[in-house]
Each structure stands twice: as structure tokens, then as C-alpha cells.
Amino acid sequence: MRFAGVKELKQQTMDILKASEKEDIIITAYGKPTAVLHHITEEDLADYLIENAPNFKMKIEESFAAYSRSGGIEADALIKRIEKRSAIKV
């Protein structure tokens, strides 16, 4: 992990972007960390967007809370329920 100031980022953007392929880079402003530059591939972009979408996070949290309140469901019961739904649709 390395650090780069805003001025360095502005002057050496392409070099810093290439360096981020090997390690995360902490961007600083006035000596204080303000951002993290983390390399991402095209394949990872869709996952990143979904994982960081506020609505998606909220739905996951709501679903987990409901799951916790109801006591959840055993994996075998879930598989049977899915198989039953699949059989009905076919």
C-alpha cells in the first residue's frame, strides 16, 4: 500500500493508475487520507456496483432481519421449497 497526495495524483495520474493494479493507493489531501484508489476490472464492475448500491444493501439488511426474526429455514427445507417451485413452473 502506498500514499499519494492530490498534487502527485494530478501530475502523475496514469502512473498512479497503473500502480493501483499492484496495490491499493491512499490518496491524501493536506496530509490526511481522503480516498482509496483500488484497481477494478471490467468483470468486477457489475459486482461492485451491485454491492455498493444503497437500495441493494437495504434489501439485504431487511431480509436478514426478517430471517433472524422468523428463526430462518433449514437448508434442506429451502432446497425442497425451491424444487417444488421449479416443478410447478415447468
ChimeraX attribute file (.defattr): number of C-alpha atoms within 10 A of each C-alpha:
attribute: neighborCount
match mode: 1-to-1
recipient: residues
	/A:1	10
	/A:2	12
	/A:3	17
	/A:4	19
	/A:5	17
	/A:6	16
	/A:7	13
	/A:8	14
	/A:9	16
	/A:10	11
	/A:11	10
	/A:12	12
	/A:13	13
	/A:14	11
	/A:15	11
	/A:16	19
	/A:17	16
	/A:18	11
	/A:19	17
	/A:20	19
	/A:21	14
	/A:22	11
	/A:23	13
	/A:24	17
	/A:25	21
	/A:26	18
	/A:27	20
	/A:28	18
	/A:29	12
	/A:30	9
	/A:31	11
	/A:32	10
	/A:33	13
	/A:34	12
	/A:35	11
	/A:36	16
	/A:37	17
	/A:38	14
	/A:39	15
	/A:40	11
	/A:41	9
	/A:42	7
	/A:43	8
	/A:44	10
	/A:45	11
	/A:46	10
	/A:47	11
	/A:48	12
	/A:49	11
	/A:50	12
	/A:51	13
	/A:52	10
	/A:53	11
	/A:54	11
	/A:55	11
	/A:56	13
	/A:57	13
	/A:58	11
	/A:59	11
	/A:60	13
	/A:61	12
	/A:62	12
	/A:63	12
	/A:64	13
	/A:65	13
	/A:66	12
	/A:67	12
	/A:68	11
	/A:69	9
	/A:70	9
	/A:71	9
	/A:72	12
	/A:73	10
	/A:74	8
	/A:75	9
	/A:76	9
	/A:77	10
	/A:78	12
	/A:79	11
	/A:80	11
	/A:81	12
	/A:82	12
	/A:83	11
	/A:84	11
	/A:85	11
	/A:86	10
	/A:87	9
	/A:88	8
	/A:89	6
	/A:90	5
